[in-house]
């Protein structure tokens, strides 16, 4: 029987690559998105992956959304917490709204989503919780006190979930990408990219979304059953944790 996976932020960028990779591995995938209906419709048409719209920062919306996915596809075996936003500015200029928005989406969503599926995973004796953090959750970044805090929190959350559920057959791991060639990074001016970003990456290039997706696919597989509580850095050698 095919396993069921939910991928938050699953219709664009890294999330889209993850959704495609899991589908290729035989999963029934639900890709969750919040705002871009046109992009979600195009993704569904291209891939055949089911798309569901809700706000992962809203606990009640997550509860209702997961129920809808399970009614359509079956019990959720794998959860990929990928949704994330930025509201970059220096701390002395940051508003509470900018702080809260990032914490709500990037960190609180891990509780909102994982809480919906963890009991079922424990009862069935199998589960995979994979969260996408960031290199900046490991090393910090100027202008990203909110983002860095949220992504560091993702790592701590994952370690606790791993310890609590290890004997129930449920693993929890986190991936920390570096600079990946997504729309957000492509929007960086070329001279900034070439002079200020690429020189910091020892392999000399940006990562590809598919490279992060392959990390997720492995952690979601049976072959990764002995790996839990791990932080996988995929950053081209930019930061060695």
N, C-alpha and C positions, 0 to 999 in steps of 0.2 A: 504494500500500500504506500502511495506517495506521501511523503511528509509535507506538512503545511508550514509555510514561512510568512511572517509579516516583516516588511521592510519599511520603516518610516523614512520620509523624505525619499521615497523609492522610485520616483518618476524622472528625476533629473540628476545629472552629474554622477558622483560616486554611487548614489543610491540606485540610479538606473542601471549602472553596470552590475551592482550587486544583485538586483532583481533578475537581470538577464542570466547571470552566472548560476544562480540557484535554480532557475527554471531549466537551464541546460543540464543541470545535475539531477533533474527529475522531481524537483519540489513543485508543489502547487503554491504559487506566490501571490500575495496581496501586497501591492505597492500603495502606501499611504502618502497622500499629499495634502497640502493645506490651501494653496491659493491659486495656482496657475492651471485653470481648467483646460485651456488649449493645449498646453504641454502634456498634461495627463492624458487627454484624449488621443493625442498623436502617439504617445508612448504605448497606450493600449492597442491602438491600431497597428503599430509596428511589431509589437512583441506578443500580443495576445495575453499579456499579464493582466490580471484583475486589478483595477484601481479603486481605491476608497478614499473619500475626502473627510478628514476631520482634523481638529486642532490638537496636537499631542500635548500641548500645555494645559489642556482642560481634562481633568480626571474623568468627569462624567462622559465627555465625548469619547474618551478612550474606552471606557467600559462599554458604551453602546456600539462603538466601532468594532471592537474585538468580537462582540457577540454576533454582529452582522457577518464578519469574516468567517467565524466558525460555523454559522448557519449555512454559508455558501460553500466553504471548502473543507470544513472539518476542524478538529481540535488542533490548536497551534502547537507545533513541536519546536519551532525555531523563531526567535525574535531578534531582529537586527535593529538596534536603536541608532539610526543614522541621521535623523532630522537635526538640523542646526542652523543658527542664524548668527550674524555679527551686528554689533552696533558700536563700531570702534570710535574711541576718543580717549584722550588722556583723562586720568582719574579726576584731576582737579576741574575738569570741564564736564564730566559725566553726570547725567541726570539720573534720578532714581528709576525713571521709566526705562532708560537705556540699560541700566543694570538689571532690572527685574525681567525685562523682555528676554534677555539672553539666558538668565538663570532658569526662567520658566520653560523655555524651549529646549535648551541644551542639557539641563540637569534634571529639573523636575519631571520632564517627560520620561526619563528612565524609570522613575517610580511609577508614574501614571500608566505606563505601558507594561512594565514587568509585573506589576501587581495583578494585572488582569489575567496573566497566563501562568504564573509561577505555581499556583496550587494545582492546576491541571497537570503540569509537567511533573510535579512531585508525585501525584497520584499514579500517573502512568509509568513512572520510573525512567523517564527520558526527557531531556530538554537541552536546548542550546540558547543561551542569551549572549549575544555579541553586540558590543557597543563601539561606536566610532568616536574616539576622542580626538586628540590632535597633538602634534609636536609642541604646540604652545601651552598645552596642559601639563607638559613635562618640564619645559624650560622657562615658561613665561614669555610675555611679549609686550613691548611698549604699546600703549594705546589699546590694550586688550585686557584690562583687569577683570572685566566681566566675563569675557570669553575664556581667558586662561583659568579663572576660578571655576567656571562651569565644567570645563574639560578635565581639570584636575579632579573635580568631584566625581566625574564619570569613572575615573580609575579607582577611587576609593569605594564607590558604590559596587563596582564589579568585584573587587576583592572580597567584600563582605558577602555578596550574593554567592560567590564561589564557595566560601567556607560553609555557609548555611545549608547549601544544597548538594554538596559533593556526594554524600552517601545516598542521595536519592536519584542518582544518575543524571543530574542536571549540571552542566558546566556553564561557567560565565567567564568570558574573556573580553579584552578590550584591544582595539587596534588604534595606533596613533600615527596617522598619515602626516607626512611633511607637505611640501608644496606639490599639489596634484593639478594636472592640466584640466581644470574645470572652467566654466564660464566666468567664475569669480576671479580666477587667476589670469585668464586670458584678457580680462579687462584692465589689468595692470599695464601702464605704459611700457612699451618695448624697451626703452632705455633704462627704466628702473629695473625691469626684469633681468636684463642682460648685465647691468653693472652692480646691482645691489642684492639680487636674489640668487641667480645661478652660481655666482662665485662661492656662495656659502654651502653649496651642495656638492660633496666630493665626487659623485658620479657624473656631475656636469649636465644634468638635465632635470626637467620636471618629471614627476611620476605620472602614470596613466591611471585613470579610474579602474581599468580592468585589472591592474596590479593589486589594488586594494580589494577588488571583488574576489580575486583568487585566494587572498588571505581569508576572507569571510567564508568562502566555499569550503576551504579545508577545515576551518574551525567548526563549521556546521556538520561536518561529516562524521561517520562512525570512527574513522581513523584518528580523530582528535579526542577520543574519549578520556585520555589520561592527561589532557591539558586543561587546566582550569585555574582561574585567578591570574592568568598571564597577561602581560602587556606586550603586544607585538608592535615594535617600532618599524614603520615602513617609510623612511625619510631620505633614502639615498646616502646615508651616512652623515647627514647634517647635524644630528644630535645623538650621541651615544649614551643611552641611559644605563 
